[in-house]
Amino acid sequence: MLRVAAIAAVALGLFIGIKVLGSLVSNPTEVIPTGTALTVRLMRPITSQGARLGDTFEGRVVSVRIGDGAAVVLPGNRVEGRCVAVRPGEGAGRPGYLRLALSGLVDDEGRFYPLETTTFSLSGEWSTQPGTRSTQDSRSFKSRPVAHQAPAAASSNEAVISPDVNLTFVLFKPAVVRARR
């Protein structure tokens, strides 16, 4: 009986291994290397007043910068992310605050590929003046995207990220995606 169970387990393992190997051959993968900078734009605005910790957002890739090699991610690909920190504005001296991170890339066929990226942070004290600069955390890419004032935030100190702002996130770990055909 034990011998039959062992043979069945080995056979099942071989069957699964062959299926996985076959899918890799029919669906070749590519790697987006660590350090790749993805510049994205949000689909909808996010404000420190309306966002909650853990809220998700969607965006589109605007540009990709890779150290060397061809771009695996194309402009126009959809990305998903999460609000990893939020604080609504509480009057003078306590501006609203947002921190976002990408959580994944969605290809043209709707497949989701997880990403681990730097964060993008914005404080309401910097977003209340048009054309002022936002901040990114110390682990993030060196360029600092420009945050623009949203009309609804003109009289408050809420952090507002509108769809016309480029946000740059850098990969902490390589990401495996299906190869383009």
FIKOL-86015 format. One record per residue (C-alpha): x, z, y. Coordinates in steps of 0.02 Angstrom, whole numbers, padded with zeros to 5 digits, always signed. Example, Ala and Ser with C-alpha at 12.3 -4.5 7.8 and 13.67 -1.06 7.14 Angstrom:
// FIKOL-86015
+00615+00390-00225;+00684+00357-00053;
// end
This chain:
// FIKOL-86015
+00000+00000+00000;+00140+00046+00122;+00230-00115+00079;+00075-00220+00117;+00052-00131+00285;+00235-00163+00331;+00221-00348+00285;+00060-00363+00386;+00142-00280+00538;+00292-00398+00529;+00178-00549+00511;+00074-00493+00659;+00232-00467+00763;+00295-00640+00720;+00127-00717+00761;+00122-00633+00933;+00303-00680+00967;+00270-00863+00926;+00116-00864+01039;+00213-00788+01185;+00359-00908+01161;+00239-01054+01152;+00155-01004+01314;+00325-00992+01401;+00369-01168+01344;+00201-01239+01398;+00199-01133+01558;+00379-01125+01620;+00417-00991+01748;+00524-00979+01903;+00597-00827+01987;+00577-00785+02171;+00740-00691+02204;+00762-00521+02284;+00788-00539+02471;+00668-00685+02490;+00575-00669+02656;+00391-00716+02653;+00312-00741+02824;+00123-00728+02815;-00031-00725+02926;-00183-00620+02890;-00351-00700+02853;-00443-00567+02957;-00384-00440+03087;-00342-00263+03035;-00357-00114+03153;-00300+00065+03134;-00476+00118+03181;-00562+00018+03042;-00432+00020+02902;-00421+00152+02767;-00276+00199+02654;-00275+00081+02505;-00381-00055+02587;-00333-00229+02533;-00303-00381+02641;-00275-00566+02614;-00157-00685+02701;-00074-00854+02687;+00111-00893+02673;+00174-00974+02834;+00357-00994+02785;+00483-00941+02652;+00668-00903+02673;+00776-00895+02517;+00964-00867+02514;+00994-01020+02407;+00890-01133+02298;+00722-01217+02317;+00569-01128+02381;+00461-01073+02236;+00323-01013+02352;+00246-01146+02462;+00170-01122+02633;-00017-01105+02612;-00009-00998+02454;-00123-00846+02464;-00052-00670+02463;-00136-00502+02440;-00080-00336+02510;-00126-00155+02538;-00133-00035+02683;-00004+00096+02631;-00021+00206+02786;-00150+00216+02924;-00192+00332+03067;-00327+00298+03196;-00282+00324+03378;-00325+00496+03444;-00301+00474+03631;-00146+00481+03740;+00011+00526+03647;-00064+00491+03475;-00079+00302+03454;-00153+00217+03302;-00035+00165+03165;-00038+00038+03023;+00085+00004+02881;+00056-00144+02763;+00143-00206+02606;+00115-00360+02500;+00056-00327+02323;+00045-00502+02252;+00047-00690+02265;-00097-00800+02207;-00054-00978+02155;-00160-01135+02175;-00246-01102+02009;-00293-00922+02053;-00161-00833+01948;-00099-00668+02022;+00087-00625+02021;+00138-00448+02073;+00261-00425+02217;+00360-00275+02280;+00403-00297+02463;+00458-00208+02620;+00322-00144+02734;+00264-00202+02904;+00224-00060+03026;+00136-00064+03192;+00095+00073+03315;-00044+00060+03445;+00076+00106+03584;+00164-00061+03553;+00010-00167+03520;-00079-00130+03684;+00031-00246+03786;+00026-00433+03750;+00189-00503+03684;+00270-00334+03648;+00368-00309+03489;+00310-00218+03335;+00419-00120+03214;+00461-00139+03032;+00531-00003+02920;+00718+00018+02902;+00723-00074+02736;+00639-00229+02803;+00699-00396+02867;+00797-00397+03030;+00680-00505+03132;+00540-00414+03222;+00373-00507+03229;+00279-00508+03393;+00112-00417+03394;-00022-00476+03514;-00159-00380+03599;-00331-00403+03525;-00472-00406+03653;-00564-00263+03566;-00411-00150+03583;-00382-00179+03768;-00445-00007+03819;-00385+00092+03667;-00221+00136+03586;-00268+00070+03414;-00144-00034+03314;-00215-00210+03293;-00142-00349+03187;-00231-00513+03219;-00227-00673+03114;-00118-00763+03243;+00030-00644+03212;+00170-00686+03090;+00215-00539+02976;+00377-00546+02876;+00397-00457+02710;+00554-00459+02602;+00554-00445+02412;+00634-00286+02340;+00629-00354+02163;+00628-00530+02093;+00454-00597+02054;+00416-00713+01908;+00288-00850+01944;+00229-01003+01851;+00338-01154+01890;+00266-01289+02001;+00232-01454+01916;
// end
